[in-house]
C-alpha cells in the first residue's frame, strides 16, 4: 500500500499567534530551542536544533505560529470564519493549496479503507454528540439521514487528519531552513533526527483507561525512534465518550454503518512516514478493529503500530 510520503513546504502569511521560546543548555547541542504556544484547543511544542541554521530564532517562532494560524483559518470546524466552515455553510470559497492537498490525502485513505475513513462523516459525529454540535442517541431516521448526507458529501470534518498534517507543515518549514533534528508536538507528533541528549527521540504512549485525560499522566509504553522522520499518532476511545442507561458510546463512529464501534480495540498508536499518514491510519484502525488493523500493519513495511485491546497489547515487529 503506497502511503502519502510528502512533507510539504510552507509559504508565510502575515499574521501570527503568540509563542514562547525556551533555550536548552544541554551537552550534546547548545543550540536546541523550544517554541511553545496555543493552537487547536491546546498547547503546542516544537523542539529543534538550530546548529547551522542562520534564520533568527524569533523569526522561526513567528513562522511556526503563522503556520498554525493558517491551519486554524483553513481546517477548523470550530472557527466559523475558516475555509472549511464557510464551505460547509454553502458559501463560495476558493480553497488554497493546503486545503486541496489535505483533501487529496483524505480521498486516498477513503479509497484504501473502502469507506472506513471518511472525512464527510461529519453529520454522523454531530448527531452522536462528537462533532461540531452537541447531541446524543439519535433515532434510526436521523442516522439514515446523516448517512445519506455523508454519501452526498455535504459536510466536511477534517479532524481525523488535520492535526497530523499540521505537524507535516511545520516540519516542512523547518526542513526548508536546514533543520532536521526536531520534535513537533501539536497533539499529534512528527519527529526526526536526534534530541537534545544526542539520542533519537522517544515518545510515551498514553494508557487507554477511562479518566486518563492528561497526556503523559499514565503511559502504557514508550516508542523509540530510529532517527528517520516519522509521524506518530494515537487514536482511542478512552477520552471522548459518554454513558447513557448503562451503555458506553465512544466517539469512533463507523461511517459505513452510522453507529459507534463496539469492538475491543481501545487505542491504536501508529508510526508512519508523515503525520497525516499516521493520523489517518490511526482513525482507520479504530473503525475496523484489532484483527483488520493488525493485518494492514503486517502487510505494509512503512507502518509500525501498537494496538491495545481489552485483552492484550500487540506491537508490530519494528515498533
KOLFIDO-578556 format. One record per residue (C-alpha): x, y, z; residue in one letter; residue number from 1. Coordinates in pm, whole numbers, plus 50000, padded with zeros to 5 digits. Layout:
BEGIN
r xx->X | yy->Y | zz->Z | resn->A | resi->NUM
...
//
This chain:
BEGIN
r xx->50000 | yy->50000 | zz->50000 | resn->X | resi->1
r xx->50154 | yy->50328 | zz->49890 | resn->X | resi->2
r xx->50138 | yy->50594 | zz->50161 | resn->X | resi->3
r xx->50135 | yy->50970 | zz->50129 | resn->X | resi->4
r xx->50511 | yy->51033 | zz->50168 | resn->X | resi->5
r xx->50547 | yy->51406 | zz->50140 | resn->X | resi->6
r xx->50645 | yy->51668 | zz->50396 | resn->X | resi->7
r xx->50530 | yy->51991 | zz->50240 | resn->X | resi->8
r xx->50691 | yy->52329 | zz->50238 | resn->X | resi->9
r xx->50510 | yy->52643 | zz->50351 | resn->X | resi->10
r xx->50455 | yy->52997 | zz->50227 | resn->X | resi->11
r xx->50414 | yy->53251 | zz->50506 | resn->X | resi->12
r xx->50101 | yy->53457 | zz->50583 | resn->X | resi->13
r xx->50112 | yy->53799 | zz->50752 | resn->X | resi->14
r xx->49954 | yy->53717 | zz->51085 | resn->X | resi->15
r xx->50089 | yy->53534 | zz->51387 | resn->X | resi->16
r xx->49985 | yy->53388 | zz->51721 | resn->X | resi->17
r xx->50165 | yy->53428 | zz->52050 | resn->X | resi->18
r xx->50460 | yy->53200 | zz->52102 | resn->X | resi->19
r xx->50730 | yy->53146 | zz->52361 | resn->X | resi->20
r xx->51090 | yy->53038 | zz->52315 | resn->X | resi->21
r xx->51296 | yy->52844 | zz->52565 | resn->X | resi->22
r xx->51658 | yy->52757 | zz->52501 | resn->X | resi->23
r xx->51805 | yy->52422 | zz->52605 | resn->X | resi->24
r xx->52151 | yy->52422 | zz->52762 | resn->X | resi->25
r xx->52237 | yy->52057 | zz->52717 | resn->X | resi->26
r xx->52566 | yy->51889 | zz->52646 | resn->X | resi->27
r xx->52505 | yy->51747 | zz->52300 | resn->X | resi->28
r xx->52371 | yy->52060 | zz->52136 | resn->X | resi->29
r xx->52364 | yy->52404 | zz->52296 | resn->X | resi->30
r xx->52151 | yy->52542 | zz->52016 | resn->X | resi->31
r xx->51835 | yy->52346 | zz->52086 | resn->X | resi->32
r xx->51531 | yy->52571 | zz->52116 | resn->X | resi->33
r xx->51172 | yy->52501 | zz->52210 | resn->X | resi->34
r xx->50889 | yy->52706 | zz->52059 | resn->X | resi->35
r xx->50565 | yy->52695 | zz->52257 | resn->X | resi->36
r xx->50221 | yy->52844 | zz->52220 | resn->X | resi->37
r xx->49849 | yy->52773 | zz->52185 | resn->X | resi->38
r xx->49681 | yy->52615 | zz->51884 | resn->X | resi->39
r xx->49394 | yy->52381 | zz->51801 | resn->X | resi->40
r xx->49248 | yy->52394 | zz->52150 | resn->X | resi->41
r xx->49572 | yy->52307 | zz->52329 | resn->X | resi->42
r xx->49941 | yy->52378 | zz->52375 | resn->X | resi->43
r xx->50195 | yy->52306 | zz->52104 | resn->X | resi->44
r xx->50566 | yy->52244 | zz->52142 | resn->X | resi->45
r xx->50830 | yy->52244 | zz->51869 | resn->X | resi->46
r xx->51183 | yy->52142 | zz->51969 | resn->X | resi->47
r xx->51456 | yy->52194 | zz->51712 | resn->X | resi->48
r xx->51835 | yy->52202 | zz->51690 | resn->X | resi->49
r xx->51935 | yy->52530 | zz->51526 | resn->X | resi->50
r xx->52301 | yy->52440 | zz->51469 | resn->X | resi->51
r xx->52394 | yy->52554 | zz->51118 | resn->X | resi->52
r xx->52068 | yy->52747 | zz->51070 | resn->X | resi->53
r xx->52117 | yy->53121 | zz->51012 | resn->X | resi->54
r xx->51749 | yy->53219 | zz->51047 | resn->X | resi->55
r xx->51691 | yy->53422 | zz->51366 | resn->X | resi->56
r xx->51516 | yy->53234 | zz->51645 | resn->X | resi->57
r xx->51233 | yy->53485 | zz->51677 | resn->X | resi->58
r xx->51167 | yy->53463 | zz->51301 | resn->X | resi->59
r xx->51136 | yy->53084 | zz->51324 | resn->X | resi->60
r xx->50890 | yy->53120 | zz->51612 | resn->X | resi->61
r xx->50676 | yy->53363 | zz->51415 | resn->X | resi->62
r xx->50671 | yy->53136 | zz->51109 | resn->X | resi->63
r xx->50559 | yy->52838 | zz->51319 | resn->X | resi->64
r xx->50275 | yy->53038 | zz->51475 | resn->X | resi->65
r xx->50175 | yy->53164 | zz->51129 | resn->X | resi->66
r xx->50154 | yy->52807 | zz->51001 | resn->X | resi->67
r xx->49924 | yy->52714 | zz->51288 | resn->X | resi->68
r xx->49714 | yy->53025 | zz->51228 | resn->X | resi->69
r xx->49680 | yy->52913 | zz->50866 | resn->X | resi->70
r xx->49565 | yy->52569 | zz->50984 | resn->X | resi->71
r xx->49301 | yy->52722 | zz->51213 | resn->X | resi->72
r xx->49165 | yy->52955 | zz->50945 | resn->X | resi->73
r xx->49160 | yy->52677 | zz->50688 | resn->X | resi->74
r xx->49061 | yy->52346 | zz->50852 | resn->X | resi->75
r xx->48886 | yy->52427 | zz->51180 | resn->X | resi->76
r xx->48520 | yy->52342 | zz->51211 | resn->X | resi->77
r xx->48500 | yy->52547 | zz->51531 | resn->X | resi->78
r xx->48629 | yy->52865 | zz->51367 | resn->X | resi->79
r xx->48318 | yy->52990 | zz->51187 | resn->X | resi->80
r xx->48530 | yy->53201 | zz->50953 | resn->X | resi->81
r xx->48753 | yy->52916 | zz->50837 | resn->X | resi->82
r xx->48755 | yy->52790 | zz->50479 | resn->X | resi->83
r xx->48601 | yy->52461 | zz->50594 | resn->X | resi->84
r xx->48322 | yy->52627 | zz->50797 | resn->X | resi->85
r xx->48232 | yy->52864 | zz->50515 | resn->X | resi->86
r xx->48232 | yy->52575 | zz->50268 | resn->X | resi->87
r xx->48003 | yy->52372 | zz->50496 | resn->X | resi->88
r xx->47772 | yy->52675 | zz->50523 | resn->X | resi->89
r xx->47732 | yy->52679 | zz->50146 | resn->X | resi->90
r xx->47941 | yy->52988 | zz->50086 | resn->X | resi->91
r xx->48156 | yy->53022 | zz->49776 | resn->X | resi->92
r xx->48522 | yy->52977 | zz->49871 | resn->X | resi->93
r xx->48845 | yy->52922 | zz->49681 | resn->X | resi->94
r xx->49045 | yy->52654 | zz->49866 | resn->X | resi->95
r xx->49419 | yy->52712 | zz->49891 | resn->X | resi->96
r xx->49698 | yy->52466 | zz->49820 | resn->X | resi->97
r xx->49700 | yy->52325 | zz->50174 | resn->X | resi->98
r xx->49326 | yy->52259 | zz->50170 | resn->X | resi->99
r xx->49344 | yy->52082 | zz->49836 | resn->X | resi->100
r xx->49642 | yy->51874 | zz->49945 | resn->X | resi->101
r xx->49482 | yy->51762 | zz->50271 | resn->X | resi->102
r xx->49159 | yy->51674 | zz->50092 | resn->X | resi->103
r xx->49355 | yy->51465 | zz->49840 | resn->X | resi->104
r xx->49518 | yy->51275 | zz->50127 | resn->X | resi->105
r xx->49175 | yy->51216 | zz->50280 | resn->X | resi->106
r xx->49041 | yy->51088 | zz->49947 | resn->X | resi->107
r xx->49336 | yy->50849 | zz->49919 | resn->X | resi->108
r xx->49255 | yy->50696 | zz->50258 | resn->X | resi->109
r xx->48883 | yy->50684 | zz->50183 | resn->X | resi->110
r xx->48960 | yy->50465 | zz->49883 | resn->X | resi->111
r xx->49217 | yy->50249 | zz->50062 | resn->X | resi->112
r xx->48991 | yy->50191 | zz->50361 | resn->X | resi->113
r xx->48683 | yy->50121 | zz->50146 | resn->X | resi->114
r xx->48492 | yy->50391 | zz->50329 | resn->X | resi->115
r xx->48605 | yy->50319 | zz->50685 | resn->X | resi->116
r xx->48793 | yy->50651 | zz->50682 | resn->X | resi->117
r xx->48558 | yy->50924 | zz->50562 | resn->X | resi->118
r xx->48604 | yy->51298 | zz->50620 | resn->X | resi->119
r xx->48246 | yy->51352 | zz->50502 | resn->X | resi->120
r xx->48120 | yy->51167 | zz->50811 | resn->X | resi->121
r xx->48069 | yy->51494 | zz->50999 | resn->X | resi->122
r xx->47686 | yy->51464 | zz->51016 | resn->X | resi->123
r xx->47724 | yy->51132 | zz->51200 | resn->X | resi->124
r xx->47963 | yy->51279 | zz->51455 | resn->X | resi->125
r xx->47722 | yy->51569 | zz->51509 | resn->X | resi->126
r xx->47413 | yy->51358 | zz->51578 | resn->X | resi->127
r xx->47605 | yy->51132 | zz->51817 | resn->X | resi->128
r xx->47745 | yy->51432 | zz->52006 | resn->X | resi->129
r xx->48110 | yy->51411 | zz->51898 | resn->X | resi->130
r xx->48125 | yy->51670 | zz->51621 | resn->X | resi->131
r xx->48070 | yy->52042 | zz->51598 | resn->X | resi->132
r xx->47726 | yy->52014 | zz->51763 | resn->X | resi->133
r xx->47603 | yy->51874 | zz->52095 | resn->X | resi->134
r xx->47362 | yy->51585 | zz->52061 | resn->X | resi->135
r xx->47330 | yy->51217 | zz->52152 | resn->X | resi->136
r xx->47139 | yy->50893 | zz->52094 | resn->X | resi->137
r xx->46980 | yy->50965 | zz->51756 | resn->X | resi->138
r xx->46692 | yy->50754 | zz->51630 | resn->X | resi->139
r xx->46709 | yy->50538 | zz->51319 | resn->X | resi->140
r xx->46561 | yy->50804 | zz->51091 | resn->X | resi->141
r xx->46823 | yy->51060 | zz->51190 | resn->X | resi->142
r xx->47103 | yy->50807 | zz->51141 | resn->X | resi->143
r xx->46975 | yy->50721 | zz->50793 | resn->X | resi->144
r xx->46952 | yy->51091 | zz->50704 | resn->X | resi->145
r xx->47308 | yy->51153 | zz->50829 | resn->X | resi->146
r xx->47433 | yy->50854 | zz->50631 | resn->X | resi->147
r xx->47269 | yy->50996 | zz->50321 | resn->X | resi->148
r xx->47434 | yy->51334 | zz->50387 | resn->X | resi->149
r xx->47767 | yy->51152 | zz->50408 | resn->X | resi->150
r xx->47710 | yy->50978 | zz->50076 | resn->X | resi->151
r xx->47620 | yy->51311 | zz->49917 | resn->X | resi->152
r xx->47935 | yy->51467 | zz->50071 | resn->X | resi->153
r xx->47752 | yy->51765 | zz->50214 | resn->X | resi->154
r xx->47973 | yy->51847 | zz->50514 | resn->X | resi->155
r xx->48343 | yy->51809 | zz->50579 | resn->X | resi->156
r xx->48507 | yy->51727 | zz->50911 | resn->X | resi->157
r xx->48886 | yy->51707 | zz->50879 | resn->X | resi->158
r xx->48962 | yy->51644 | zz->51249 | resn->X | resi->159
r xx->49081 | yy->51290 | zz->51176 | resn->X | resi->160
r xx->49377 | yy->51407 | zz->50970 | resn->X | resi->161
r xx->49431 | yy->51783 | zz->51015 | resn->X | resi->162
r xx->49646 | yy->51767 | zz->51330 | resn->X | resi->163
r xx->49888 | yy->51520 | zz->51178 | resn->X | resi->164
r xx->49902 | yy->51731 | zz->50864 | resn->X | resi->165
r xx->49973 | yy->52039 | zz->51078 | resn->X | resi->166
r xx->50285 | yy->51865 | zz->51208 | resn->X | resi->167
r xx->50392 | yy->51799 | zz->50850 | resn->X | resi->168
r xx->50353 | yy->52165 | zz->50757 | resn->X | resi->169
r xx->50573 | yy->52274 | zz->51047 | resn->X | resi->170
r xx->50830 | yy->52004 | zz->50968 | resn->X | resi->171
r xx->50828 | yy->52111 | zz->50604 | resn->X | resi->172
r xx->50910 | yy->52468 | zz->50701 | resn->X | resi->173
r xx->51193 | yy->52355 | zz->50932 | resn->X | resi->174
r xx->51334 | yy->52139 | zz->50652 | resn->X | resi->175
r xx->51327 | yy->52442 | zz->50422 | resn->X | resi->176
r xx->51564 | yy->52634 | zz->50653 | resn->X | resi->177
r xx->51800 | yy->52342 | zz->50703 | resn->X | resi->178
r xx->51671 | yy->52194 | zz->51031 | resn->X | resi->179
r xx->51648 | yy->51813 | zz->51052 | resn->X | resi->180
r xx->51666 | yy->51740 | zz->51426 | resn->X | resi->181
r xx->51317 | yy->51816 | zz->51554 | resn->X | resi->182
r xx->51014 | yy->51708 | zz->51750 | resn->X | resi->183
r xx->50687 | yy->51874 | zz->51651 | resn->X | resi->184
r xx->50406 | yy->51814 | zz->51901 | resn->X | resi->185
r xx->50065 | yy->51960 | zz->51813 | resn->X | resi->186
r xx->49855 | yy->51697 | zz->51987 | resn->X | resi->187
r xx->49996 | yy->51458 | zz->51726 | resn->X | resi->188
r xx->50372 | yy->51422 | zz->51671 | resn->X | resi->189
r xx->50631 | yy->51435 | zz->51395 | resn->X | resi->190
r xx->50992 | yy->51372 | zz->51492 | resn->X | resi->191
r xx->51321 | yy->51334 | zz->51310 | resn->X | resi->192
r xx->51690 | yy->51302 | zz->51391 | resn->X | resi->193
r xx->51814 | yy->51335 | zz->51748 | resn->X | resi->194
r xx->51701 | yy->51508 | zz->52063 | resn->X | resi->195
r xx->51895 | yy->51734 | zz->52299 | resn->X | resi->196
r xx->52067 | yy->51439 | zz->52468 | resn->X | resi->197
r xx->52213 | yy->51327 | zz->52133 | resn->X | resi->198
r xx->51987 | yy->51022 | zz->52104 | resn->X | resi->199
r xx->51687 | yy->50958 | zz->51879 | resn->X | resi->200
r xx->51357 | yy->51073 | zz->52021 | resn->X | resi->201
r xx->51134 | yy->50865 | zz->52249 | resn->X | resi->202
r xx->50757 | yy->50912 | zz->52282 | resn->X | resi->203
r xx->50533 | yy->50785 | zz->52561 | resn->X | resi->204
r xx->50207 | yy->50608 | zz->52473 | resn->X | resi->205
r xx->49913 | yy->50703 | zz->52692 | resn->X | resi->206
r xx->49740 | yy->50419 | zz->52874 | resn->X | resi->207
r xx->49387 | yy->50381 | zz->52726 | resn->X | resi->208
r xx->49197 | yy->50387 | zz->53054 | resn->X | resi->209
r xx->48889 | yy->50591 | zz->53140 | resn->X | resi->210
r xx->48980 | yy->50907 | zz->53326 | resn->X | resi->211
r xx->49327 | yy->50939 | zz->53173 | resn->X | resi->212
r xx->49263 | yy->51288 | zz->53042 | resn->X | resi->213
r xx->49613 | yy->51433 | zz->53084 | resn->X | resi->214
r xx->49867 | yy->51329 | zz->52816 | resn->X | resi->215
r xx->50164 | yy->51162 | zz->52982 | resn->X | resi->216
r xx->49994 | yy->51111 | zz->53319 | resn->X | resi->217
r xx->49961 | yy->50735 | zz->53267 | resn->X | resi->218
r xx->50158 | yy->50558 | zz->52998 | resn->X | resi->219
r xx->50145 | yy->50203 | zz->52870 | resn->X | resi->220
r xx->50483 | yy->50206 | zz->52698 | resn->X | resi->221
r xx->50745 | yy->50408 | zz->52513 | resn->X | resi->222
r xx->50822 | yy->50419 | zz->52141 | resn->X | resi->223
r xx->51188 | yy->50473 | zz->52049 | resn->X | resi->224
r xx->51266 | yy->50643 | zz->51719 | resn->X | resi->225
r xx->51537 | yy->50507 | zz->51493 | resn->X | resi->226
r xx->51616 | yy->50855 | zz->51357 | resn->X | resi->227
r xx->51438 | yy->50894 | zz->51018 | resn->X | resi->228
r xx->51141 | yy->51130 | zz->51005 | resn->X | resi->229
r xx->50812 | yy->50981 | zz->51119 | resn->X | resi->230
r xx->50466 | yy->51079 | zz->51232 | resn->X | resi->231
r xx->50337 | yy->50911 | zz->51548 | resn->X | resi->232
r xx->49970 | yy->50935 | zz->51641 | resn->X | resi->233
r xx->49745 | yy->50764 | zz->51894 | resn->X | resi->234
r xx->49371 | yy->50736 | zz->51847 | resn->X | resi->235
r xx->49150 | yy->50587 | zz->52116 | resn->X | resi->236
r xx->48806 | yy->50572 | zz->52273 | resn->X | resi->237
r xx->48906 | yy->50636 | zz->52634 | resn->X | resi->238
r xx->48874 | yy->51016 | zz->52643 | resn->X | resi->239
r xx->48576 | yy->51101 | zz->52422 | resn->X | resi->240
r xx->48270 | yy->50902 | zz->52524 | resn->X | resi->241
r xx->47955 | yy->50922 | zz->52730 | resn->X | resi->242
r xx->47739 | yy->50670 | zz->52917 | resn->X | resi->243
r xx->47360 | yy->50662 | zz->52893 | resn->X | resi->244
r xx->47139 | yy->50400 | zz->53053 | resn->X | resi->245
r xx->47448 | yy->50198 | zz->53139 | resn->X | resi->246
r xx->47575 | yy->50187 | zz->52779 | resn->X | resi->247
r xx->47904 | yy->50348 | zz->52677 | resn->X | resi->248
r xx->47902 | yy->50537 | zz->52346 | resn->X | resi->249
r xx->48253 | yy->50610 | zz->52212 | resn->X | resi->250
r xx->48348 | yy->50882 | zz->51965 | resn->X | resi->251
r xx->48469 | yy->50645 | zz->51692 | resn->X | resi->252
r xx->48177 | yy->50625 | zz->51450 | resn->X | resi->253
r xx->48181 | yy->50376 | zz->51164 | resn->X | resi->254
r xx->48082 | yy->50592 | zz->50864 | resn->X | resi->255
r xx->47968 | yy->50279 | zz->50680 | resn->X | resi->256
r xx->47701 | yy->50188 | zz->50937 | resn->X | resi->257
r xx->47632 | yy->50517 | zz->51116 | resn->X | resi->258
r xx->47688 | yy->50370 | zz->51462 | resn->X | resi->259
r xx->47970 | yy->50390 | zz->51721 | resn->X | resi->260
r xx->48207 | yy->50094 | zz->51700 | resn->X | resi->261
r xx->48165 | yy->49815 | zz->51959 | resn->X | resi->262
r xx->48486 | yy->49611 | zz->51920 | resn->X | resi->263
r xx->48756 | yy->49566 | zz->52187 | resn->X | resi->264
r xx->49030 | yy->49788 | zz->52037 | resn->X | resi->265
r xx->49093 | yy->50063 | zz->52295 | resn->X | resi->266
r xx->49371 | yy->50254 | zz->52121 | resn->X | resi->267
r xx->49588 | yy->50244 | zz->51811 | resn->X | resi->268
r xx->49929 | yy->50410 | zz->51805 | resn->X | resi->269
r xx->50067 | yy->50433 | zz->51452 | resn->X | resi->270
r xx->50412 | yy->50526 | zz->51321 | resn->X | resi->271
r xx->50416 | yy->50624 | zz->50952 | resn->X | resi->272
r xx->50626 | yy->50838 | zz->50714 | resn->X | resi->273
r xx->50420 | yy->51155 | zz->50781 | resn->X | resi->274
r xx->50192 | yy->51290 | zz->51049 | resn->X | resi->275
r xx->49898 | yy->51291 | zz->50807 | resn->X | resi->276
r xx->49955 | yy->50923 | zz->50727 | resn->X | resi->277
r xx->49977 | yy->50828 | zz->51094 | resn->X | resi->278
r xx->49666 | yy->51031 | zz->51181 | resn->X | resi->279
r xx->49453 | yy->50880 | zz->50904 | resn->X | resi->280
r xx->49574 | yy->50527 | zz->50973 | resn->X | resi->281
r xx->49505 | yy->50552 | zz->51348 | resn->X | resi->282
r xx->49147 | yy->50662 | zz->51276 | resn->X | resi->283
r xx->49102 | yy->50386 | zz->51018 | resn->X | resi->284
r xx->49228 | yy->50125 | zz->51263 | resn->X | resi->285
r xx->48991 | yy->50239 | zz->51537 | resn->X | resi->286
r xx->48700 | yy->50192 | zz->51298 | resn->X | resi->287
r xx->48789 | yy->49844 | zz->51169 | resn->X | resi->288
r xx->48919 | yy->49694 | zz->51496 | resn->X | resi->289
r xx->49216 | yy->49487 | zz->51604 | resn->X | resi->290
r xx->49228 | yy->49198 | zz->51356 | resn->X | resi->291
r xx->49194 | yy->49410 | zz->51042 | resn->X | resi->292
r xx->49432 | yy->49675 | zz->51177 | resn->X | resi->293
r xx->49698 | yy->49414 | zz->51252 | resn->X | resi->294
r xx->49656 | yy->49268 | zz->50902 | resn->X | resi->295
r xx->49711 | yy->49612 | zz->50745 | resn->X | resi->296
r xx->50022 | yy->49681 | zz->50954 | resn->X | resi->297
r xx->50182 | yy->49343 | zz->50884 | resn->X | resi->298
r xx->50118 | yy->49391 | zz->50512 | resn->X | resi->299
r xx->50291 | yy->49729 | zz->50492 | resn->X | resi->300
r xx->50663 | yy->49776 | zz->50576 | resn->X | resi->301
r xx->50615 | yy->50155 | zz->50604 | resn->X | resi->302
r xx->50382 | yy->50123 | zz->50904 | resn->X | resi->303
r xx->50451 | yy->50026 | zz->51265 | resn->X | resi->304
r xx->50186 | yy->50013 | zz->51534 | resn->X | resi->305
r xx->50097 | yy->49936 | zz->51893 | resn->X | resi->306
r xx->49739 | yy->49812 | zz->51928 | resn->X | resi->307
r xx->49588 | yy->49790 | zz->52276 | resn->X | resi->308
r xx->49270 | yy->49590 | zz->52332 | resn->X | resi->309
r xx->49077 | yy->49494 | zz->52643 | resn->X | resi->310
r xx->49279 | yy->49170 | zz->52645 | resn->X | resi->311
r xx->49628 | yy->49239 | zz->52513 | resn->X | resi->312
r xx->49894 | yy->49479 | zz->52387 | resn->X | resi->313
r xx->50022 | yy->49395 | zz->52038 | resn->X | resi->314
r xx->50327 | yy->49560 | zz->51884 | resn->X | resi->315
r xx->50442 | yy->49518 | zz->51527 | resn->X | resi->316
r xx->50792 | yy->49366 | zz->51482 | resn->X | resi->317
r xx->50958 | yy->49703 | zz->51415 | resn->X | resi->318
r xx->50780 | yy->49900 | zz->51683 | resn->X | resi->319
//
